[in-house]
Amino acid sequence: MDKHLHIISFDVPYPADYGGVIDVYHKIKALHKLGVKVHLHCYTKGREQQDQLKEMCYSVDYYHRKKSAFSFLVPYIVSSRNDKKLLENLNQDNYPVLMEGIHCSMLLYKNKLDQRKSFLRMHNVEYKYYRQLSRNESSFIKKIFFRWQSGLLKSYENKIAKRSFHFALSKADADIYQNNFHAKQIAIVSAFVAWQEVESHQGSGMFCLYHGNLSVNENENAAIWLIDEVFSKITLPLVIAGKQPSKRLETKVHAQNNICLVSNPSENELQDLIRKAQINVLPSMNNTGVKLKLLNALFTGRHCLINKQAVEGSGLESLCNIASDAESFQAQVGDLFKKEYASDEINSRKLLLNEMYNNVENAVKLIALIH
């Protein structure tokens, strides 16, 4: 008997070029490989409709994300994704519904899915994520907005925690939902990722690398922290690579002789940088969700140097070098830069990553829980 599944995505999941859409795209790809007929529903604000998705999905529908949908009860990421046509389309059958992120849970909030199987894929504990966005934001208006949204999200997540089965990305996120919101139906299903084979190279690289979407305030702040507190104090080379760096970051980089900036690298260019680096240095300003840039570095690069926030509750601690402050980052950068990356470290990654992040096996687990 054919298995059908509705997936409501917070954005068009192709191209799979940032955070959450990577998980959605590779989940759909794995489900298609297993013969599941996916009915995809995408909210969009600027991303184009994609023929590529038709090749993997039984049907694809698009809905416009509303700019002026502010609410004093519902977080903006939810209220802006509210289209009555979605419920009409869902009501054409009674297949299970998988909502990708809190963003897509308005129908759950309105109790419109009570008579059918519904599942919520948590991409973050959003109220914590927005609280940390507020702390990292330099604009006063944005800081207040993120703090307000964090409060709305905490109340909202508490209300819907018991209304569907939840899939968490990590044990840390699952623990928060169980302990803070008393969610009873929750399972951990690891992120679906672009990387399915460890391709790290033995030997040594020539530079350290920080990469990320530099238009996101926490990533820019992490890069600036590395410049000010770590690499301005030592002479080893650092490359910072990512989308849309600000003038502030460019000015910081140009003031240092041992640091360079690669703006808006292509996917191939970024992967080449990760592969050639001696150390992927990836401190995080928050401890929510799973850091896909860390997974990219573990699958593709050599040494990974991080802080506790970047890896807490992920199960990846044993594969990383962890520093606690600027001085320990400086010391470990110096030590790791001289240390060849060895085959036993590659084998350790293969054992753990292939177990945790096999897309097809995780899709089998997902479908077993849903059906």
C-alpha positions in Angstrom: 0.0 0.0 0.0 1.3 3.4 -0.9 2.4 5.7 1.9 1.4 9.4 1.5 2.6 12.3 3.6 1.9 16.0 3.6 4.9 18.2 4.5 4.4 21.9 5.2 7.7 23.7 4.7 8.5 27.2 6.1 10.3 28.0 2.9 10.9 26.6 -0.6 13.5 23.9 0.2 15.4 24.1 -3.0 18.1 25.2 -3.6 19.2 23.7 -0.2 21.5 26.5 0.6 20.9 27.4 4.2 20.1 25.9 7.6 16.6 24.5 7.9 15.9 24.0 4.2 18.9 21.6 4.0 17.1 19.3 6.4 13.7 19.6 4.6 15.2 19.0 1.1 17.3 16.0 2.0 14.4 14.6 4.1 12.1 14.8 1.0 14.9 13.2 -1.1 15.3 10.3 1.3 11.5 9.8 1.6 11.2 9.7 -2.2 13.9 7.1 -2.4 11.8 4.9 -0.1 8.8 5.3 -2.3 6.8 7.7 0.0 4.5 10.0 -1.9 5.2 13.5 -0.6 2.6 16.3 -0.9 4.7 19.4 -0.4 3.3 22.7 0.7 5.8 25.7 0.7 5.5 29.1 2.2 7.6 31.6 0.3 8.7 35.3 0.4 11.0 35.7 -2.6 12.2 32.2 -3.3 11.1 31.0 -6.7 9.0 27.9 -7.5 11.3 25.0 -8.4 10.7 22.2 -11.0 13.4 20.1 -9.2 10.8 19.5 -6.4 8.3 18.1 -8.8 10.7 15.2 -9.5 10.6 14.1 -5.8 7.1 15.1 -4.8 3.6 13.7 -5.6 2.4 17.3 -5.6 3.8 20.8 -4.8 1.7 23.8 -3.7 3.0 27.3 -2.9 1.6 29.9 -0.5 2.6 33.5 0.0 4.1 34.5 3.3 2.4 37.7 4.5 4.6 40.7 5.5 2.0 42.6 7.6 0.7 39.7 9.7 1.7 40.9 13.1 -0.1 39.5 16.1 0.0 40.1 19.9 -0.8 36.5 20.6 1.1 34.5 17.9 4.8 34.9 16.9 5.5 36.6 13.6 7.2 33.5 12.1 3.8 31.7 12.6 1.3 34.5 11.9 3.0 35.3 8.6 2.5 31.7 7.4 -1.3 31.5 7.5 -3.3 30.7 4.4 -6.8 29.3 4.3 -6.0 27.6 1.0 -3.5 25.3 2.9 -6.3 23.8 5.0 -8.5 23.4 1.9 -5.7 21.4 0.2 -5.0 19.3 3.3 -8.7 18.4 3.6 -8.7 16.7 0.2 -7.6 13.6 2.0 -6.7 12.3 5.4 -3.0 11.6 5.0 -0.6 12.4 8.0 0.8 16.0 8.2 4.4 16.9 9.1 4.9 20.6 9.9 8.5 21.8 9.4 9.3 24.1 12.3 7.1 26.0 14.7 6.8 28.4 11.7 4.2 26.1 10.1 2.1 25.2 13.1 -0.8 27.7 12.8 -3.3 25.0 12.0 -2.2 23.0 15.1 -2.6 26.2 17.2 -6.1 26.6 15.8 -7.0 23.0 16.5 -7.7 22.3 12.8 -5.7 19.1 12.8 -7.4 17.3 15.7 -9.0 14.6 13.5 -5.8 13.4 11.8 -2.3 12.4 12.5 -0.1 15.5 12.9 3.6 15.8 13.6 5.8 18.8 14.3 9.5 18.9 13.4 11.3 21.2 15.7 14.3 22.9 14.0 15.1 24.8 17.2 13.8 25.7 20.6 12.7 28.9 19.0 12.1 31.0 22.1 15.7 30.4 23.3 17.0 31.1 19.8 15.2 34.4 19.6 16.4 35.4 23.1 20.0 34.8 22.0 19.4 36.7 18.8 18.3 39.6 21.0 21.4 39.4 23.1 23.6 39.5 20.0 21.8 42.3 18.2 23.3 45.8 18.0 20.2 47.5 16.7 18.0 48.6 19.6 14.8 48.2 17.7 15.7 44.7 16.5 16.9 43.8 20.0 13.5 44.8 21.4 11.6 43.0 18.6 13.6 39.7 19.1 13.0 39.9 22.9 9.3 40.4 22.4 9.1 37.6 19.9 11.0 35.3 22.3 8.3 35.9 25.0 5.5 35.2 22.5 7.3 32.0 21.3 7.8 30.7 24.8 4.1 31.0 25.5 3.1 29.7 22.1 5.5 26.7 22.2 4.1 25.8 25.7 0.5 25.8 24.3 1.2 23.5 21.3 3.7 21.1 23.1 1.0 18.6 23.8 -1.0 19.0 20.6 1.0 16.7 18.3 3.9 14.3 18.2 7.2 16.2 18.1 10.5 15.3 16.3 13.5 16.9 17.9 16.9 17.4 16.3 18.9 16.7 19.5 18.6 15.3 23.0 19.1 18.8 24.3 16.1 20.2 22.5 14.0 17.2 23.4 14.9 17.6 27.1 13.8 21.3 27.1 10.4 20.3 25.6 9.9 17.5 28.0 11.1 19.4 31.1 9.9 22.9 30.4 6.7 22.2 28.4 5.9 18.7 29.6 5.7 17.3 26.1 5.0 13.5 26.3 5.1 12.5 22.7 8.6 13.3 21.4 11.4 11.4 19.5 14.8 12.4 18.3 15.4 12.2 14.6 18.8 13.6 13.5 19.1 16.3 10.9 18.9 15.2 7.2 22.1 16.5 5.7 23.8 16.9 2.3 26.9 14.9 3.4 26.6 11.1 3.5 30.3 10.2 3.4 33.2 11.5 5.5 35.6 13.0 3.0 38.2 14.5 5.3 41.8 14.5 4.1 44.7 13.3 6.2 47.7 15.6 6.6 47.9 19.4 7.1 46.2 22.5 5.7 47.5 26.0 5.4 45.0 28.2 7.3 42.2 28.3 9.8 38.6 28.9 8.6 35.4 30.3 10.1 32.4 30.0 7.8 28.7 30.9 8.1 25.9 33.2 6.8 27.5 36.5 7.8 24.3 38.4 7.5 23.0 36.6 10.7 24.0 38.7 13.7 25.3 35.8 15.8 27.6 34.6 13.0 29.0 38.1 12.4 29.5 38.4 16.2 31.3 35.1 16.3 33.6 36.1 13.5 34.3 39.5 15.1 35.0 37.8 18.4 37.6 35.5 16.7 39.3 38.6 15.1 39.4 40.7 18.3 40.0 38.0 20.9 41.9 35.2 19.2 43.6 35.9 15.8 44.6 39.5 16.6 46.7 38.0 19.4 48.5 35.4 17.2 50.1 35.3 13.8 48.4 32.2 12.3 46.2 32.8 9.2 42.4 32.9 9.4 40.0 32.9 6.5 36.4 34.1 7.1 33.9 33.0 4.5 30.2 33.5 4.1 27.2 35.4 2.7 26.7 39.1 2.8 29.4 40.4 5.2 28.8 43.8 6.6 31.1 46.9 6.2 31.8 46.6 9.9 33.2 43.1 9.5 35.1 44.1 6.3 36.8 46.9 8.2 37.8 44.6 11.1 39.3 42.1 8.6 41.2 44.6 6.7 42.9 45.9 9.8 44.6 42.5 10.4 47.5 41.2 8.2 46.8 37.6 9.0 43.0 37.5 8.2 41.2 37.6 4.9 37.6 37.6 3.9 35.9 35.5 1.2 32.5 37.2 0.4 29.6 35.1 -1.0 31.6 32.0 -2.0 29.9 29.5 -4.3 29.0 26.1 -2.7 32.0 24.6 -4.5 34.3 27.3 -3.3 33.1 27.0 0.3 33.5 23.2 0.3 37.0 23.6 -1.1 37.9 26.0 1.7 36.6 23.6 4.3 38.5 20.7 2.8 41.8 22.7 2.6 41.7 24.3 6.1 43.9 22.9 8.8 41.4 23.9 11.5 37.7 24.8 11.2 37.2 27.2 14.0 33.5 27.5 14.8 32.5 29.1 18.1 28.8 29.6 18.6 26.9 32.4 20.3 24.0 30.1 21.1 23.4 26.6 22.2 20.1 25.7 20.4 19.5 23.3 17.5 22.2 21.5 15.6 24.9 23.5 13.8 24.9 22.4 10.2 28.1 24.2 9.5 29.8 22.1 12.2 28.4 18.9 10.5 29.8 20.2 7.2 33.2 20.7 8.7 33.1 17.2 10.4 32.2 15.4 7.2 34.5 17.4 4.9 37.3 19.1 6.9 40.2 18.4 9.3 40.4 19.6 12.9 37.3 21.2 14.4 37.7 23.7 17.2 34.6 24.9 18.9 33.1 26.0 22.2 30.6 24.2 24.4 27.6 26.1 23.0 28.3 24.8 19.5 28.1 21.1 20.4 26.1 20.8 23.7 23.6 17.9 23.6 24.5 17.0 20.0 26.4 13.7 20.7 29.3 15.1 18.6 31.5 16.1 21.5 34.0 13.3 21.0 34.8 14.4 17.5 35.6 18.0 18.3 38.3 20.0 20.2 36.5 22.2 22.7 37.8 25.5 24.1 36.2 27.6 26.8 37.6 31.1 26.4 39.8 33.3 24.2 43.0 32.1 25.8 42.2 28.4 25.3 41.2 29.1 21.7 44.5 30.8 21.1 46.4 27.9 22.7 44.5 25.2 20.9 44.8 26.9 17.5 48.6 26.9 18.1 48.7 23.2 19.0 46.3 22.0 16.3 48.0 24.0 13.5 51.1 21.9 14.1 49.2 18.5 14.4 48.7 16.4 11.3 45.2 15.2 10.9 45.3 11.4 11.1 43.5 8.4 9.8 42.3 7.2 13.2 40.4 10.5 13.6 38.8 10.0 10.2 37.7 6.5 11.2 36.1 7.8 14.5 34.1 10.3 12.4 32.9 7.6 10.0 31.7 5.4 12.8 29.7 8.1 14.6 28.5 10.3 11.7 27.4 7.4 9.5 25.4 6.0 12.4 23.7 9.4 13.3 23.3 11.0 10.0 22.3 8.3 7.5 19.5 10.0 5.6 17.7 6.8 4.4 17.9 5.2 7.9 16.5 8.3 9.5 13.7 8.4 6.9 12.9 4.8 7.7 12.7 5.8 11.4 10.5 8.8 10.6 8.0 6.9 8.5 7.8 4.1 11.1 6.9 6.7 13.8 4.4 8.4 11.5 2.7 5.3 10.1 
